Every structure is written in structure tokens, then in C-alpha cells.
Amino acid sequence: MTSYRLFVGLDIAAATFTVSWMTAHGRPCQALTIAQSTDGWMDVIKRLLVLESDPSQIFVVMEATGSYWVGVATTLAAKGIIVSVINPTQAHHFPKPCSNMPKRMRSMRKP
């Protein structure tokens, strides 16, 4: 099992994307909104590699929003960064089963 050292979330839109990250033992950083362009993608890669020099230790998750995710996902992957593109419907419905858990189990999922 791989233990990543930097976790990144991207929220994709047509003209911009918002990114936030955290280390395995840290807190999330303030989210940044960046232009949806080659320069913007490279800016994010540069920022991430300052925080973690080994790209294989960076795990990025983003929703598959239209086709807007393709450029940034392929650019990150080409640099050796691990990218997971998820279905927005599944991401939206993911927390719902947790609401049916017994109260004692719901408290276990809180950090």
C-alpha cells in the first residue's frame, strides 16, 4: 500500500480551477483559484513540487467536470503525479450512507 505525503483536491470549472492541499499530518491550506490554462497547470505543479519533491508521493483527486479536467489531469500525470478522476455523482452521494450509521460509528469517522 502506498503512503502518499501530499494530498491535493481540485475543483474544476471552465475558466479556473480551485486547489487545496495538505500533508499527511497537516491541515489543509487556504484554497487558491488558478487560471484553467497551461500556465496555471504549471504553476500548480511548481507549487506542489516545492512541498513534495517526489511527484509519486503526491495524490490529486478531482471530479470529471465536462471535459475541463482533461488538460490539468494529463499534465499532472505526465509529471509523475498520481491523479484520480472521480465521477461527480458518486462524490456527491458518498457521504449519504454515513448518515444511516449508528451514532457510535458516525463518531468514529470524525478526525
trRosetta pair geometry for C-beta under 8 A, 3 or more apart (Angstrom, degrees):
i j d omega theta_ij theta_ji phi_ij phi_ji
2 82 8.0 142 118 -64 157 167
3 24 7.2 29 170 -106 95 149
4 7 6.2 105 107 -71 128 76
4 24 7.0 164 96 -74 62 105
4 57 5.5 142 -149 -173 60 55
4 58 6.8 97 -162 -119 112 8
4 59 4.1 -39 -122 -16 170 118
4 82 7.1 -113 -100 48 128 138
5 23 6.2 -18 167 -150 70 84
5 24 5.5 -69 -137 -20 46 112
5 52 5.3 153 90 -119 113 132
5 54 7.6 73 32 60 131 107
5 57 4.3 8 23 164 103 120
5 58 7.5 -45 63 -73 77 51
6 21 5.9 7 -179 -178 95 124
6 22 7.6 171 -152 88 58 30
6 23 5.9 -37 -99 -104 65 60
6 24 7.8 -76 -63 -32 31 73
6 48 6.5 143 131 -160 151 90
6 51 5.6 111 -110 115 143 117
6 52 4.1 -130 -16 -17 135 145
6 57 6.3 78 17 123 88 85
6 58 4.6 -21 74 -111 111 74
6 59 7.1 166 87 24 57 66
7 21 6.3 160 85 -155 48 71
7 22 5.5 -15 60 62 98 77
7 23 7.6 142 16 -122 81 10
7 24 7.3 108 -16 -80 105 53
7 59 5.4 -17 -112 69 64 100
7 61 7.8 -2 -172 3 86 104
8 19 6.4 -10 -171 -165 102 100
8 20 7.4 165 -151 86 58 40
8 21 4.4 -22 -99 -98 75 100
8 48 6.5 -26 -71 -109 147 126
8 58 6.4 19 -6 -179 122 96
8 59 6.8 173 25 88 78 47
8 60 4.3 -25 76 -105 113 75
8 61 7.2 165 87 22 59 62
9 19 7.1 162 84 -148 51 52
9 20 5.5 -7 56 59 97 86
9 21 7.4 178 18 -82 64 50
9 60 7.7 165 -84 -156 21 61
9 61 5.6 -21 -110 67 68 91
9 62 7.3 138 -167 -82 51 59
10 17 5.3 5 -172 168 102 125
10 18 7.1 150 -157 78 51 48
10 19 5.2 -14 -102 -98 75 81
10 60 6.3 23 -10 -174 112 106
10 61 7.3 -176 25 88 75 43
10 62 3.9 -21 67 -93 104 111
10 69 7.8 129 106 -127 127 94
10 72 6.7 -170 179 127 163 146
11 17 6.3 165 79 -164 50 71
11 18 4.3 -4 53 54 106 100
11 19 7.8 -155 22 -67 70 39
11 62 7.5 -165 -74 -137 21 84
11 63 7.3 22 -128 22 54 108
12 17 4.9 -19 -110 -112 53 109
12 36 7.5 86 -155 -107 78 124
12 62 5.7 68 -30 -176 113 120
12 63 6.4 -141 27 66 104 80
12 65 4.4 -175 84 36 110 127
12 68 4.8 156 159 106 116 113
12 69 4.8 -79 -77 -79 173 82
12 72 7.1 -162 -106 36 114 140
13 16 5.3 12 63 63 114 68
13 17 6.2 179 26 -87 71 52
13 18 7.8 49 -3 -10 108 86
13 36 6.9 -132 79 -46 66 137
13 65 7.1 -43 -87 122 32 156
13 68 6.7 -91 127 161 13 164
14 36 6.7 -151 138 40 29 160
14 66 7.7 12 -84 51 81 150
14 68 5.7 -112 -98 -97 42 136
15 35 7.1 -52 161 -144 71 66
15 36 5.5 -177 168 25 19 115
16 33 5.1 19 169 180 137 97
16 34 6.4 148 -159 75 84 34
16 35 6.0 -61 -106 -110 73 30
16 36 5.4 -132 -86 -25 13 92
16 40 7.8 -151 -135 -145 59 160
17 33 7.4 175 89 -149 28 60
17 34 6.0 -23 63 62 75 86
17 36 5.5 100 -20 -85 90 89
17 40 7.3 131 34 144 97 134
17 62 7.9 -15 -159 -131 133 132
17 68 7.7 163 -74 147 106 114
17 72 6.3 -6 -4 -54 165 166
18 31 5.1 21 177 173 108 119
18 32 6.9 167 -152 83 62 39
18 33 4.9 -30 -95 -95 81 72
18 34 7.6 147 -100 15 30 73
19 31 6.8 158 77 -154 32 72
19 32 5.5 -20 60 60 85 90
19 34 6.3 -3 7 8 114 120
19 44 5.7 126 -26 -125 172 124
20 28 5.2 27 160 -175 121 110
20 29 5.7 -171 -156 65 75 76
20 30 7.4 -124 -118 121 101 17
20 31 4.3 -53 -65 -95 109 76
20 32 7.3 151 -77 14 59 68
21 28 7.1 159 88 -144 20 68
21 29 5.6 12 57 18 68 115
21 48 6.9 156 -74 -108 165 89
21 51 7.0 139 112 77 145 170
22 26 5.0 -159 -169 85 84 94
22 27 6.0 -105 -128 128 121 17
22 28 4.4 -69 -56 -87 119 50
22 29 6.6 -174 -76 -12 65 72
23 26 3.9 69 46 7 94 118
23 51 7.3 -144 -72 174 98 115
23 52 7.9 153 -108 -61 90 112
28 31 7.9 1 154 -57 116 76
29 32 7.9 -9 116 -21 115 96
34 40 4.3 141 150 -159 101 106
34 43 6.1 -166 -149 79 135 127
34 44 6.0 -174 57 -56 172 104
35 39 6.7 15 76 77 124 97
35 40 3.9 -152 74 -63 71 131
36 40 6.1 -66 -78 62 11 154
36 68 6.5 -39 -154 -167 148 104
36 71 7.5 103 178 67 85 132
36 72 7.3 -80 -141 -45 77 119
37 40 4.6 99 49 6 73 103
37 41 7.1 -135 94 -5 38 85
38 41 5.7 -52 -146 35 32 111
38 42 6.3 28 156 -16 65 107
38 71 7.5 -95 -77 175 65 125
38 75 7.4 172 -131 -100 67 149
39 42 5.9 -58 -147 40 30 109
39 43 6.3 37 152 -26 64 105
40 43 5.5 -51 -149 30 31 116
40 44 6.7 30 154 -16 63 101
40 72 8.0 -50 103 -95 100 110
41 44 5.9 -55 -156 34 32 109
41 45 6.5 32 149 -18 65 106
41 71 6.6 -120 -60 136 147 95
41 72 5.0 -160 -107 -115 110 73
41 75 4.4 40 162 93 144 160
41 76 7.3 -119 -167 -48 103 76
42 45 5.5 -51 -146 37 37 114
42 46 6.3 41 154 -22 67 103
42 75 7.5 -93 -63 173 63 136
43 46 5.8 -54 -150 35 29 112
43 47 6.5 29 152 -17 63 106
44 47 5.7 -55 -149 37 33 112
44 48 6.2 30 156 -18 67 107
44 72 7.6 26 48 -150 149 111
44 76 7.8 -43 103 -85 119 104
45 48 5.8 -57 -146 38 29 109
45 49 6.2 23 159 -15 65 110
45 75 7.1 -108 -50 139 132 103
45 76 6.6 -168 -87 -106 100 66
45 79 5.5 135 -144 -22 133 175
45 81 7.2 -135 -122 -25 90 142
46 49 6.1 -60 -145 40 26 106
46 50 6.7 34 153 -26 61 102
47 50 5.9 -53 -156 26 31 113
47 51 7.0 21 151 -10 63 106
48 51 5.8 -63 -157 40 36 108
48 52 6.5 -34 166 44 73 92
48 55 7.9 71 118 -117 116 75
48 58 5.5 65 170 -132 125 153
48 81 6.9 36 117 -106 152 140
49 52 6.8 -78 -127 75 32 55
49 53 6.1 58 -173 -119 74 43
49 55 6.7 -24 -97 -76 96 86
49 79 7.9 -97 -62 164 124 134
52 55 7.6 128 111 -89 98 31
52 57 5.2 -131 175 90 132 110
52 58 5.3 160 79 -67 137 96
54 57 4.4 61 89 4 105 114
54 58 7.7 174 97 -17 60 84
55 58 5.6 -53 -157 24 48 115
55 79 5.5 -150 -132 132 155 85
55 80 3.7 98 93 92 135 102
55 81 4.7 -89 -173 -68 100 64
56 80 5.7 -58 -56 161 73 104
56 81 7.8 -143 -78 -108 29 31
56 82 6.6 68 -150 -36 49 102
58 81 4.7 -40 84 -137 118 94
58 82 6.5 170 87 30 57 80
59 82 5.0 -25 -108 81 63 116
59 84 7.2 12 -176 -1 88 110
60 73 8.0 -171 105 -118 128 68
60 76 5.7 -43 33 168 159 159
60 81 5.9 41 -5 148 121 117
60 82 6.7 164 22 89 74 57
60 83 4.9 -19 70 -110 107 68
60 84 7.0 176 90 26 55 68
61 83 8.0 155 -85 -162 30 52
61 84 4.9 -18 -107 70 74 104
61 86 6.3 13 -169 -9 97 118
62 65 7.9 -83 159 1 97 96
62 69 5.5 164 122 -136 129 121
62 72 7.3 88 -37 96 174 122
62 73 6.6 -133 53 -79 135 102
62 83 7.3 -21 18 -164 105 96
62 84 7.6 154 26 84 59 56
62 85 5.8 -24 73 -113 84 68
62 86 7.3 173 87 23 33 79
63 69 7.1 -143 94 -72 47 143
63 85 7.4 69 -175 -165 13 68
63 86 5.8 -51 -106 72 55 82
63 87 7.6 3 -148 143 79 11
63 88 4.4 62 -167 -83 127 85
63 91 5.8 -92 -95 15 109 155
64 69 5.5 -110 -126 32 47 152
64 85 4.9 74 -68 166 92 108
64 86 6.8 -151 -9 79 87 30
64 87 6.2 -22 32 -101 116 41
64 88 6.5 -121 57 -24 67 86
65 68 5.2 -28 93 50 96 113
65 69 5.7 119 39 -37 73 105
65 88 6.5 79 -82 -59 70 133
66 69 7.7 146 69 0 60 84
67 70 5.3 -16 -179 -8 76 123
68 71 7.7 -54 -178 24 41 99
69 72 6.3 -76 -161 51 47 100
69 73 5.2 41 154 -24 85 119
69 85 5.9 122 142 -129 145 121
70 73 6.0 -65 -142 40 22 109
70 74 6.1 11 168 -11 64 112
71 74 6.4 -63 -144 40 22 101
71 75 6.2 20 160 -17 62 113
72 75 5.7 -58 -144 39 30 112
72 76 6.3 30 158 -18 66 106
73 76 6.0 -56 -148 37 27 108
73 77 6.2 23 157 -15 64 111
73 83 5.0 140 -153 164 81 153
73 85 5.6 0 -116 -66 150 121
74 77 5.6 -55 -141 42 32 111
74 78 6.1 39 156 -26 65 105
75 78 5.8 -51 -147 31 28 113
75 79 6.9 22 154 -13 60 106
76 79 6.0 -67 -160 38 32 107
76 81 4.3 -71 174 70 88 126
76 83 5.0 113 95 -68 123 126
77 80 7.7 76 -177 -54 35 10
77 81 6.5 -95 -83 66 31 72
77 82 7.9 49 -110 -124 73 20
77 83 4.9 -79 -65 14 93 127
86 90 6.2 -113 172 74 100 115
86 91 5.3 101 118 -56 128 111
87 90 4.2 73 75 10 103 109
87 91 6.8 -178 87 -11 52 85
88 91 5.5 -56 -145 38 35 112
88 92 6.2 38 156 -23 68 105
89 92 5.7 -53 -149 34 30 113
89 93 6.4 10 159 -3 64 112
90 93 6.1 -68 -143 47 29 99
90 94 6.3 56 154 -57 65 91
91 94 5.7 -26 -150 -11 31 121
93 96 5.2 -38 -169 7 66 127
94 97 7.8 -61 178 22 37 95
95 98 5.2 -56 -167 31 61 122
95 99 7.0 64 143 -30 81 94
96 99 6.0 -49 -161 19 41 111
96 100 7.7 30 150 -11 64 101
97 100 5.9 -60 -163 34 47 109
97 101 7.4 67 142 -43 68 90
98 101 5.6 -29 -163 -5 47 120
98 106 6.5 106 171 -116 87 85
98 109 6.3 -71 -143 39 126 170
99 106 7.8 46 -116 -104 31 127
101 105 4.2 -112 171 88 119 117
101 106 4.9 151 84 -59 117 79
101 109 7.7 108 50 -11 168 129
102 105 5.0 84 61 10 80 104
102 106 7.3 -146 94 -11 38 86
103 106 5.7 -52 -147 30 35 113
103 107 6.8 34 157 -19 65 102
104 107 6.1 -53 -156 31 32 110
104 108 7.2 38 146 -25 60 103
105 108 5.4 -48 -157 24 43 118
105 109 7.3 39 151 -21 66 98
106 109 6.2 -56 -161 27 38 108
106 110 7.6 42 146 -26 64 98
107 110 5.9 -45 -161 17 44 115
